[in-house]
Amino acid sequence: MSYIPTTMIILRNMNVNVKGNKFVFWDAYYCQHNKGAGCMRIAIMGAGVAGLSCAFELEKYGIRPDIYEVQDTVGGRGFNHTAGWMNIMYRPITDAIAYLKTEYGIVIKPMERVTRVNFYSKNNSASMTGNMGYIVLMGSATGSVYNQLLDHIRSPVKYGQVVNFRQLSEDYDHVVVANGTPDVAAVTGNWQLDIAGYIKGATVTGQFDPQTIVMWFNTDFCQRAYGYFVPWNDHKGSLILNMQEAGAHAAAINWKKFLDTIDWDIEILEEYETQHHIGHVHQYQFRNMIFTGLAGGFLDPLFAFGQIASVASGAAAAKAIVEGEDFDQLIKLWTLRNQRLRTLRRYLDNFTDDDFDKAMSVIKTPFFRTLAARSNVNMVWLASKLTQTVLGKKIDQYQV
């Protein structure tokens, strides 16, 4: 028999993995109920963005993974809040919603489009308008990204399950770590912390433009991080403060300063807070485990955008497992992006309020507006290259 390249052929309900002159057949139902030759047993730790995306991709090959979720529902670990998927952060991808549909067959319905972003520093401000991105709902609420992803899959989620990654590694051929925390990577010595972050936020009511996001940069209350507001609609929104190296007590002080500074006419419906550490793994594949989503360090270290990269990492894990492709190569777009953003983060870690004021002035220039809103220039790549060239030595001493 002549050599046949590695591929996947789907014949009705039977799947055939062809590698060299070896054919391996498996049936989705059979493999869920039996352990035997030809059955690939896959466990997914976590039913978040990465885990559900991995399950959806595996189902395209006829594989039903076992999905373990410690919470009683998807999105239950966090809190209900709105998030912005900003086009400028994903280039060369120009439209995140269209990308998910075209690349992965995942259809996400956003709450609204973003047509304006207002930026405020201590003594300056700027605005950008245009097709800036989308607003989506995160958390366990109906219509959240988690629940929309859940609607895509047929595999049942095993809720309220406390599982051990070591045991899963023994019981399954492959384990996809997608539990939304760096704990497993840290325990295995595979985690590098980049940002010790803390979030305090609230669901608020007031009068808002439903297509406008607001961001604040002020060292008085968020060090070199940021505060932001993303609306749910014209009378409700999420007001959130991201801080660096702050605990609960410091966060409470900064939160009060934040509210006093912006002086908005709002009513707080609900407050929430949590640690929000961001880092990266040294190895994305460890033994028979693949690290995805936040557990694999796919949140960017600049503004903590991570949902699109998490989808990509989950889908890539499925493809790497089934087709034998190199996971590191499949996710290269996102790992390079985060490396560049780490460079920018180290640069911002040295900013003063005067620097943030100057940044507002740059945003107001016609040249920047053209690059950011009316071109497809990869701003992350451009900014990181400029930073490395102009301020390389200053940044290197702060690299982790």
C-alpha positions as CSV (number, residue, x, y, z in Angstrom):
1,M,0.0,0.0,0.0
2,S,1.4,3.4,-0.9
3,Y,1.9,6.1,1.7
4,I,-1.2,8.2,2.5
5,P,-0.6,11.6,4.2
6,T,-2.1,12.2,7.6
7,T,-5.7,13.3,7.2
8,M,-9.2,12.8,8.6
9,I,-12.0,11.3,6.6
10,I,-15.6,11.3,7.9
11,L,-17.8,8.5,6.4
12,R,-21.4,8.9,7.6
13,N,-21.2,8.2,11.4
14,M,-17.9,6.4,11.2
15,N,-14.6,8.3,11.5
16,V,-11.4,7.2,9.9
17,N,-8.0,8.5,10.9
18,V,-5.5,7.7,8.1
19,K,-1.8,7.9,9.0
20,G,0.7,6.2,6.8
21,N,-0.8,2.8,5.9
22,K,-2.7,2.5,9.3
23,F,-6.4,3.0,9.5
24,V,-8.0,3.7,12.9
25,F,-11.8,3.7,13.1
26,W,-13.9,5.0,15.9
27,D,-17.5,5.6,16.5
28,A,-18.6,8.4,18.7
29,Y,-21.2,6.4,20.6
30,Y,-19.1,3.3,21.0
31,C,-16.1,5.3,22.3
32,Q,-18.3,7.0,24.9
33,H,-19.2,3.7,26.4
34,N,-16.2,1.4,25.8
35,K,-12.4,1.5,26.2
36,G,-10.8,-0.2,23.3
37,A,-8.5,0.0,20.4
38,G,-9.5,2.8,18.0
39,C,-11.2,4.9,20.7
40,M,-9.6,8.2,21.5
41,R,-10.7,9.3,25.1
42,I,-10.5,13.0,25.6
43,A,-11.2,15.0,28.8
44,I,-11.8,18.7,28.9
45,M,-11.3,20.5,32.2
46,G,-13.6,23.5,32.2
47,A,-16.6,24.5,30.2
48,G,-15.5,28.1,29.4
49,V,-14.7,29.7,26.1
50,A,-11.7,27.5,25.3
51,G,-13.2,24.3,26.6
52,L,-16.5,24.6,24.7
53,S,-14.7,25.7,21.6
54,C,-12.5,22.6,21.8
55,A,-15.5,20.4,22.3
56,F,-17.2,22.0,19.3
57,E,-14.2,21.3,17.1
58,L,-13.9,17.7,18.3
59,E,-17.5,17.1,17.5
60,K,-16.7,18.0,13.9
61,Y,-14.6,14.8,13.9
62,G,-17.3,12.8,15.5
63,I,-15.6,12.8,18.9
64,R,-17.7,13.4,22.1
65,P,-15.3,14.5,24.8
66,D,-16.0,14.3,28.6
67,I,-16.4,17.9,29.7
68,Y,-15.9,18.5,33.5
69,E,-17.0,21.8,35.0
70,V,-16.7,22.5,38.7
71,Q,-19.5,25.2,38.6
72,D,-23.2,24.4,38.3
73,T,-23.5,26.3,35.0
74,V,-21.3,27.7,32.3
75,G,-19.8,31.1,33.1
76,G,-20.5,30.5,36.8
77,R,-17.0,31.2,38.0
78,G,-17.1,34.9,37.2
79,F,-19.8,37.6,37.2
80,N,-22.2,38.9,34.6
81,H,-20.6,41.8,32.8
82,T,-20.2,43.3,29.4
83,A,-16.9,43.2,27.4
84,G,-15.7,44.9,24.3
85,W,-14.2,43.0,21.4
86,M,-12.2,45.7,19.8
87,N,-11.1,45.3,16.2
88,I,-7.8,47.1,16.6
89,M,-6.6,44.5,19.1
90,Y,-7.0,41.5,16.8
91,R,-5.3,42.6,13.5
92,P,-4.7,41.2,11.0
93,I,-8.2,39.9,11.9
94,T,-10.5,42.8,11.0
95,D,-13.8,41.6,12.4
96,A,-13.8,39.2,15.4
97,I,-17.4,38.1,14.9
98,A,-16.9,37.4,11.2
99,Y,-13.6,35.6,12.0
100,L,-15.2,33.2,14.4
101,K,-17.9,32.3,11.9
102,T,-15.6,31.9,8.9
103,E,-12.7,30.2,10.7
104,Y,-14.5,27.9,13.2
105,G,-18.2,27.9,12.3
106,I,-19.0,29.6,15.6
107,V,-21.8,32.1,15.5
108,I,-21.9,34.7,18.3
109,K,-24.6,37.4,18.4
110,P,-23.2,40.5,20.0
111,M,-25.3,42.9,22.2
112,E,-24.3,45.9,20.2
113,R,-21.7,47.4,17.9
114,V,-19.0,49.8,19.3
115,T,-19.0,53.1,17.3
116,R,-17.1,55.3,19.8
117,V,-14.5,55.0,22.5
118,N,-13.7,57.8,24.9
119,F,-10.3,57.9,26.6
120,Y,-9.5,59.9,29.7
121,S,-6.2,60.5,31.4
122,K,-5.6,62.7,34.4
123,N,-5.4,66.0,32.4
124,N,-6.4,65.1,28.9
125,S,-8.9,63.2,26.8
126,A,-9.5,61.8,23.3
127,S,-12.1,60.0,21.3
128,M,-12.2,57.5,18.4
129,T,-15.2,56.8,16.2
130,G,-16.0,54.3,13.5
131,N,-16.5,50.6,13.3
132,M,-14.6,49.9,16.5
133,G,-15.9,46.5,17.4
134,Y,-18.6,44.7,19.4
135,I,-20.1,44.5,22.9
136,V,-20.7,41.0,24.2
137,L,-22.1,39.6,27.5
138,M,-19.9,37.5,29.7
139,G,-21.0,35.4,32.6
140,S,-23.8,32.9,33.3
141,A,-26.7,35.0,32.1
142,T,-28.8,34.1,29.1
143,G,-27.3,35.3,25.9
144,S,-23.7,35.3,27.3
145,V,-20.8,34.2,25.1
146,Y,-20.6,31.0,27.3
147,N,-24.2,30.1,26.7
148,Q,-24.0,30.9,23.0
149,L,-21.0,28.5,22.8
150,L,-22.8,25.9,24.8
151,D,-25.6,26.0,22.2
152,H,-23.1,24.9,19.6
153,I,-22.2,21.6,21.2
154,R,-24.0,18.3,21.7
155,S,-21.7,16.7,24.3
156,P,-23.1,16.9,27.8
157,V,-21.3,19.0,30.4
158,K,-20.6,17.3,33.7
159,Y,-21.4,20.1,36.1
160,G,-20.3,20.3,39.8
161,Q,-17.4,18.0,39.1
162,V,-14.2,18.4,41.2
163,V,-11.5,16.5,39.2
164,N,-7.8,16.1,39.5
165,F,-5.6,16.7,36.5
166,R,-3.2,13.9,37.5
167,Q,-6.1,11.3,37.5
168,L,-7.5,12.6,34.3
169,S,-4.1,12.3,32.7
170,E,-4.0,8.6,33.7
171,D,-7.6,7.9,32.7
172,Y,-7.6,9.7,29.3
173,D,-5.5,9.7,26.2
174,H,-5.6,13.5,26.1
175,V,-6.5,16.2,28.6
176,V,-7.4,19.7,27.5
177,V,-6.8,22.1,30.4
178,A,-9.3,24.9,30.0
179,N,-10.5,25.6,33.6
180,G,-9.8,29.3,33.5
181,T,-7.1,29.4,36.1
182,P,-3.3,29.0,36.0
183,D,-3.4,26.5,38.9
184,V,-2.5,23.4,36.9
185,A,0.3,25.0,35.0
186,A,1.6,26.5,38.3
187,V,1.6,23.2,40.1
188,T,3.5,21.6,37.3
189,G,6.1,24.4,37.2
190,N,4.9,25.5,33.8
191,W,3.6,29.0,34.7
192,Q,5.2,32.4,34.5
193,L,3.3,35.3,36.1
194,D,3.3,38.5,34.1
195,I,0.8,40.6,35.9
196,A,-0.6,40.3,39.5
197,G,-3.9,42.0,38.8
198,Y,-7.1,42.7,40.8
199,I,-10.5,43.7,39.5
200,K,-13.3,45.5,41.3
201,G,-16.4,46.4,39.4
202,A,-20.1,47.0,39.4
203,T,-23.2,46.7,37.4
204,V,-24.6,50.3,37.3
205,T,-27.7,52.1,36.0
206,G,-27.8,55.6,34.5
207,Q,-28.1,57.2,31.1
208,F,-25.6,55.9,28.6
209,D,-24.9,55.7,24.9
210,P,-25.3,52.0,24.1
211,Q,-22.5,52.1,21.5
212,T,-19.9,54.0,23.5
213,I,-17.1,52.5,25.6
214,V,-15.1,54.6,28.0
215,M,-11.6,54.0,29.3
216,W,-9.6,55.8,32.1
217,F,-5.9,55.9,32.7
218,N,-4.9,57.6,36.0
219,T,-2.2,56.5,38.4
220,D,-4.2,57.9,41.3
221,F,-6.6,54.9,41.3
222,C,-5.3,52.2,38.9
223,Q,-1.5,52.5,38.8
224,R,-0.6,51.7,35.2
225,A,-3.7,49.7,34.5
226,Y,-7.1,51.2,33.6
227,G,-10.7,51.6,34.4
228,Y,-13.4,51.1,31.8
229,F,-17.2,51.2,31.2
230,V,-19.1,49.0,28.7
231,P,-22.8,49.5,28.4
232,W,-25.4,46.7,28.4
233,N,-28.0,49.1,26.9
234,D,-28.9,52.8,27.3
235,H,-29.6,52.6,31.0
236,K,-27.3,49.8,32.3
237,G,-23.6,49.0,32.1
238,S,-20.5,47.4,33.6
239,L,-18.1,49.8,35.3
240,I,-14.8,48.0,36.1
241,L,-11.4,49.0,37.6
242,N,-8.3,46.9,36.7
243,M,-5.4,47.4,39.1
244,Q,-1.9,46.0,39.4
245,E,-0.4,44.5,42.6
246,A,-3.4,45.4,44.7
247,G,-5.3,43.3,47.3
248,A,-8.9,43.7,48.5
249,H,-8.1,46.6,50.9
250,A,-6.1,48.6,48.4
251,A,-8.8,47.9,45.8
252,A,-11.5,49.4,48.0
253,I,-9.5,52.6,48.4
254,N,-8.8,52.8,44.7
255,W,-12.5,52.1,43.9
256,K,-13.6,55.0,46.0
257,K,-11.1,57.3,44.3
258,F,-12.2,56.1,40.9
259,L,-15.9,56.8,41.6
260,D,-15.1,60.2,43.1
261,T,-12.9,61.2,40.2
262,I,-15.3,60.3,37.4
263,D,-18.3,61.7,39.4
264,W,-20.9,59.9,37.3
265,D,-24.6,60.1,38.1
266,I,-25.2,56.4,38.6
267,E,-26.7,53.8,40.9
268,I,-24.8,50.7,41.8
269,L,-26.9,47.5,41.5
270,E,-24.2,45.0,42.3
271,E,-20.5,45.0,43.1
272,Y,-17.9,42.3,42.5
273,E,-14.2,41.8,42.8
274,T,-11.6,39.1,42.1
275,Q,-7.9,38.5,41.6
276,H,-7.0,38.6,37.9
277,H,-3.6,37.3,37.3
278,I,-2.2,37.1,33.8
279,G,0.8,35.1,32.7
280,H,2.0,32.6,30.2
281,V,3.1,28.9,30.1
282,H,6.6,27.7,29.2
283,Q,5.1,24.6,27.4
284,Y,1.7,24.5,25.9
285,Q,1.9,20.7,25.8
286,F,2.9,18.9,29.0
287,R,2.8,15.1,28.9
288,N,-0.7,14.3,27.4
289,M,-2.1,17.7,28.5
290,I,-2.7,20.8,26.4
291,F,-3.1,24.2,28.1
292,T,-5.7,26.5,26.5
293,G,-7.5,29.8,27.3
294,L,-6.5,31.6,30.5
295,A,-5.0,28.3,31.8
296,G,-2.6,28.5,28.9
297,G,-1.8,32.2,29.2
298,F,-4.0,33.3,26.2
299,L,-5.1,36.5,27.9
300,D,-3.1,39.5,26.5
301,P,-1.0,41.3,29.2
302,L,-2.0,44.8,28.0
303,F,-5.8,45.0,28.2
304,A,-6.6,41.4,29.1
305,F,-8.4,40.7,25.8
306,G,-8.7,36.9,25.6
307,Q,-11.9,35.5,24.4
308,I,-11.0,35.2,20.7
309,A,-7.6,33.8,21.4
310,S,-9.2,31.3,23.8
311,V,-11.6,30.1,21.0
312,A,-8.5,29.7,18.8
313,S,-6.6,27.8,21.4
314,G,-9.4,25.4,22.1
315,A,-10.0,24.7,18.5
316,A,-6.3,24.2,17.9
317,A,-6.1,21.7,20.7
318,A,-8.7,19.6,19.1
319,K,-7.0,19.8,15.7
320,A,-3.6,18.9,17.3
321,I,-5.1,15.9,19.1
322,V,-7.0,14.5,16.1
323,E,-4.8,15.3,13.2
324,G,-1.5,15.3,14.9
325,E,-0.6,18.8,14.0
326,D,1.8,21.0,15.9
327,F,-0.2,22.9,18.5
328,D,2.5,25.6,18.9
329,Q,2.3,26.3,15.2
330,L,-1.4,26.4,15.2
331,I,-1.5,29.1,17.9
332,K,1.6,31.0,16.7
333,L,-0.5,34.1,15.7
334,W,-1.7,34.5,19.3
335,T,1.6,33.7,21.1
336,L,3.5,36.2,19.0
337,R,0.7,38.8,19.6
338,N,1.0,38.3,23.4
339,Q,4.8,38.5,23.3
340,R,4.5,41.9,21.6
341,L,1.9,43.0,24.1
342,R,4.2,42.0,27.0
343,T,6.7,44.4,25.5
344,L,4.1,47.2,25.5
345,R,2.9,46.3,29.0
346,R,6.5,46.7,30.3
347,Y,6.6,50.0,28.6
348,L,3.4,51.2,30.2
349,D,4.5,50.0,33.6
350,N,6.9,53.0,33.6
351,F,4.3,55.5,32.5
352,T,3.5,58.6,34.6
353,D,0.3,60.6,34.3
354,D,2.2,63.0,32.1
355,D,2.9,60.1,29.7
356,F,-0.8,59.1,29.6
357,D,-1.7,62.8,28.9
358,K,0.8,62.7,26.0
359,A,-0.8,59.4,24.7
360,M,-4.2,61.2,24.6
361,S,-2.6,63.8,22.4
362,V,-1.2,61.2,20.0
363,I,-4.6,59.5,19.7
364,K,-6.1,62.9,18.6
365,T,-3.7,63.2,15.7
366,P,-5.1,62.6,12.2
367,F,-2.2,60.1,11.5
368,F,-3.0,57.9,14.4
369,R,-6.8,58.0,13.7
370,T,-6.2,57.0,10.1
371,L,-4.0,54.0,11.2
372,A,-6.3,52.9,14.0
373,A,-9.7,53.4,12.5
374,R,-9.4,53.5,8.7
375,S,-6.6,51.0,7.9
376,N,-5.7,47.4,8.5
377,V,-2.3,48.2,9.9
378,N,-1.4,45.7,12.7
379,M,-1.1,48.3,15.5
380,V,0.2,45.8,18.1
381,W,3.1,44.8,15.8
382,L,3.9,48.4,14.9
383,A,3.8,49.7,18.5
384,S,5.9,46.8,19.8
385,K,8.5,47.3,17.1
386,L,8.7,51.0,17.8
387,T,9.0,50.3,21.5
388,Q,11.7,47.8,21.2
389,T,13.7,50.1,18.8
390,V,13.4,53.3,20.8
391,L,13.2,52.0,24.3
392,G,14.6,48.5,24.2
393,K,17.1,48.9,27.0
394,K,14.7,50.6,29.3
395,I,12.2,47.7,28.8
396,D,14.6,44.8,29.0
397,Q,15.4,45.3,32.6
398,Y,11.7,44.9,33.5
399,Q,11.1,41.8,31.4
400,V,10.1,38.6,33.3
